Amino acid sequence: MTWAAFTSEWTKLKRRTLLLSTFLGLAAAASLFVILLFTQAPAHGDGGGLPSLQQLAKPNGLIVGVTRATMLLGIVAFGIAAAQAASEYSLGTLRQLLVRQPRRITLLAGKMLGVVSFLLLAFLFAAVVAFAVAIVAAHGRHVSTSAWFTGTGLGDLFRALGDIALAVVGYTVLGLAVGLWVRSAVFAVIAGLAWIIAIENIVVRIVPGTAHWLPGTSLATVASGGGEGISYGHGLIVGAVYLAAAVTAAAVVFRRSDVTA
């Protein structure tokens, strides 16, 4: 059953070293973005791409720091997911799992749901910690937080959290797929991060029109609720196509892969 595969994956994921490092690491990263945002924000005008303190006092001010940390959160989610998928081959544990659950697609579905739910919970924990840090930082810079907790502010908050959560799911699924394809935790993480951090930026600089069709850019567009020159709907559709293709390819590779040796 998928539920059994799901709980089996969580048994591995809730190891103290992995759980604490993931949850606390993401919380620290998101909080760092918030602290830098508030400490460097000018009182008025343009802060070289940073919002001013006046802008941070607007209804969406609470979520700005977490939104700007999305790329880092996504990279961490990708790396953890890729490593978890690939390590099953390198450590030889996949053979044992298939003895207990020979239906490979069922096992894969449970494992994917387990990793996705784990990283979503880690993201939500990081967001809550970052929000607490933002409130403290706002009072330290004498920024009013009253607009953050109005109906408009809470609406912006939950909408942004939903968009970022979708992006985290996207990065996680892509990481799982890459991990299954290459079967090496180290190579999967390096290849995936190189693509997200460097290769896509190089491709866009050489051929700017490709920005509309790249997976990393599409997920970043979804996380930010729409980007410059790329609408939220377009990013959502392109991202969904990439994820569907990644899941399908991962299922085919996992079903046909040789794990008997």
Protein Blocks (a to p, Z undefined) as FASTA:
>chain_A
ZZlmmmmmmmmmmpmklmmmmmmmmmmmmmmmmmmmmmmpcfbhjeehpacfklmmpmkl
mmmmmmmmmmmmmmmmmmmmmmmmmmmmmnopmmmmmmmmmclklmmmmmmmmmmmmmmm
mmmmmmmmmmmmmmmmmmmnopafklmmmmklmmmmmmmmmmmmmmmmmmmmmmmmmmmm
nopaklmmmmmmmmmmmmmmmmmmmmmmlmmmcfklmmmmmmnopaehiafklmmmmmmm
mmmmmmmmmmmmmmmpcckZZ
